[in-house]
Amino acid sequence: MNHPAIRNGAVAVITGAAVGIGYAIARRVAKEGMDIVLFDRDAVALDVATKSLLNECPGVRVLAISGDVTSDGDLHKLYEKSCEFGEVSLLVNNAAIIKGAGPWDSLSKWRTLMEINFWSILTLQHLFVETMFSQKGHAAIVNLGSKEGITTRPGNAAYSVSKAAVKVLTEQLTHELREKVGDRISAHLLIPGYTFTPMNFPGMNPDTPKPDSPWSADQVADRLIAKMAAGDFYIFCEDNESSWALDQRRMQWSADDMIQNRPALSRWHKDYVEKFADSIKDVAGK
Ligand SMILES: NC(=O)c1ccc[n+]([C@@H]2O[C@H](COP(=O)([O-])OP(=O)(O)OC[C@H]3O[C@@H](n4cnc5c(N)ncnc54)[C@H](O)[C@@H]3O)[C@@H](O)[C@H]2O)c1
């Protein structure tokens, strides 16, 4: 049994849907009979995605809207056109960029990244949640998090900050929704592992062979559907390098930085690197 928001004839709205995880989710829910709104700033890739979706899932209605999640006007257009298209029961806030900035790097890089990775989610949440309240059926919002927003690996501060913000926002959202409407509208945080998409493999095409380490985007989409059906909020994906057991140890280590008053990000601190490696010996590589 699927999550009740994933149902025949209702509409799924997906941002950043032309390629990668967004497209895989679109295809996966189209196979469940949902009508699909694809939103992306890459008009050419969007056209390819629309044709391929219609080809693979004949009978499904697809609305493609080209626009940028940093534009309020484009987001309002997405909202209005989606509501005209049908009853929106699923919103997937997936669009993001990884190219970030270090802690004292240029503010304009920070602003761009935060506008794409965080503010667009908040804006769409504002628009669609009210509509979901006014509808009678079940609905769900899926926001794309990342392990980089949980264990916050150094090297791309802006991306980690944006994904940490999405995590907290989605936790707050699901709590408030539960208090207000019980389980009729739920929110979920999807946390992919290393995934075979253009974000990690720029310029990839359908013939590019998948290396061993990453999961495919389809695996991520399948995990989302299975875990939403189970009612999970945190929807983790491992990959072929990092097991769930290893992810659990990494998260525990991060939380223990505060509890044990270790330096921040001690996993990468010269005095702790070996201690961390020791602590995962029994699960590393499994
Ligand atoms: N790929 C991974 O390993 C991985 C891991 C953890 C989390 N994630 C998250 O999963 C989500 C999808 O990642 P992906 O790997 O499929 O990404 P991707 O880069 O392969 O695809 C992202 C899509 O979003 C679109 N997009 C980007 N900026 C946009 C904007 N301003 N307006 C409209 N569309 C825009 C792009 O055109 C592209 O089609 C992201 O939120 C990402 O942070 C990915």
PDBQT file of the ligand as one rigid body, heavy atoms in Angstrom, charges set to zero:
ROOT
HETATM    1  N1  LIG A 301      23.210  13.365  -6.168  1.00  0.00    +0.000 N 
HETATM    2  C1  LIG A 301      23.543  13.145  -4.910  1.00  0.00    +0.000 C 
HETATM    3  O1  LIG A 301      24.492  12.385  -4.606  1.00  0.00    +0.000 OA
HETATM    4  C2  LIG A 301      22.767  13.810  -3.795  1.00  0.00    +0.000 A 
HETATM    5  C3  LIG A 301      23.085  13.457  -2.461  1.00  0.00    +0.000 A 
HETATM    6  C4  LIG A 301      22.368  14.065  -1.431  1.00  0.00    +0.000 A 
HETATM    7  C5  LIG A 301      21.365  14.979  -1.729  1.00  0.00    +0.000 A 
HETATM    8  N2  LIG A 301      21.083  15.293  -3.029  1.00  0.00    +0.000 N 
HETATM    9  C6  LIG A 301      20.000  16.254  -3.280  1.00  0.00    +0.000 C 
HETATM   10  O2  LIG A 301      19.058  15.678  -4.159  1.00  0.00    +0.000 OA
HETATM   11  C7  LIG A 301      18.468  16.696  -4.980  1.00  0.00    +0.000 C 
HETATM   12  C8  LIG A 301      18.592  16.331  -6.440  1.00  0.00    +0.000 C 
HETATM   13  O3  LIG A 301      19.959  16.140  -6.732  1.00  0.00    +0.000 OA
HETATM   14  P1  LIG A 301      20.472  15.620  -8.145  1.00  0.00    +0.000 P 
HETATM   15  O4  LIG A 301      21.747  14.945  -7.876  1.00  0.00    +0.000 OA
HETATM   16  O5  LIG A 301      19.388  14.927  -8.879  1.00  0.00    +0.000 OA
HETATM   17  O6  LIG A 301      20.759  17.046  -8.840  1.00  0.00    +0.000 OA
HETATM   18  P2  LIG A 301      21.107  17.384 -10.375  1.00  0.00    +0.000 P 
HETATM   19  O7  LIG A 301      22.052  18.525 -10.345  1.00  0.00    +0.000 OA
HETATM   20  O8  LIG A 301      21.524  16.169 -11.089  1.00  0.00    +0.000 OA
HETATM   21  O9  LIG A 301      19.699  17.893 -10.913  1.00  0.00    +0.000 OA
HETATM   22  C9  LIG A 301      19.118  19.057 -10.362  1.00  0.00    +0.000 C 
HETATM   23  C10 LIG A 301      18.056  19.625 -11.281  1.00  0.00    +0.000 C 
HETATM   24  O10 LIG A 301      17.615  20.839 -10.649  1.00  0.00    +0.000 OA
HETATM   25  C11 LIG A 301      17.576  21.870 -11.634  1.00  0.00    +0.000 C 
HETATM   26  N3  LIG A 301      17.816  23.159 -11.006  1.00  0.00    +0.000 N 
HETATM   27  C12 LIG A 301      18.961  23.590 -10.391  1.00  0.00    +0.000 A 
HETATM   28  N4  LIG A 301      18.839  24.853 -10.011  1.00  0.00    +0.000 NA
HETATM   29  C13 LIG A 301      17.585  25.251 -10.376  1.00  0.00    +0.000 A 
HETATM   30  C14 LIG A 301      16.885  26.478 -10.279  1.00  0.00    +0.000 A 
HETATM   31  N5  LIG A 301      17.459  27.574  -9.756  1.00  0.00    +0.000 N 
HETATM   32  N6  LIG A 301      15.613  26.525 -10.727  1.00  0.00    +0.000 NA
HETATM   33  C15 LIG A 301      15.035  25.446 -11.316  1.00  0.00    +0.000 A 
HETATM   34  N7  LIG A 301      15.670  24.263 -11.467  1.00  0.00    +0.000 NA
HETATM   35  C16 LIG A 301      16.929  24.177 -11.003  1.00  0.00    +0.000 A 
HETATM   36  C17 LIG A 301      18.688  21.524 -12.628  1.00  0.00    +0.000 C 
HETATM   37  O11 LIG A 301      18.478  22.148 -13.890  1.00  0.00    +0.000 OA
HETATM   38  C18 LIG A 301      18.586  19.995 -12.682  1.00  0.00    +0.000 C 
HETATM   39  O12 LIG A 301      17.663  19.587 -13.652  1.00  0.00    +0.000 OA
HETATM   40  C19 LIG A 301      19.187  17.995  -4.583  1.00  0.00    +0.000 C 
HETATM   41  O13 LIG A 301      18.402  18.672  -3.623  1.00  0.00    +0.000 OA
HETATM   42  C20 LIG A 301      20.485  17.524  -3.970  1.00  0.00    +0.000 C 
HETATM   43  O14 LIG A 301      21.031  18.460  -3.081  1.00  0.00    +0.000 OA
HETATM   44  C21 LIG A 301      21.747  14.725  -4.069  1.00  0.00    +0.000 A 
ENDROOT
TORSDOF 0
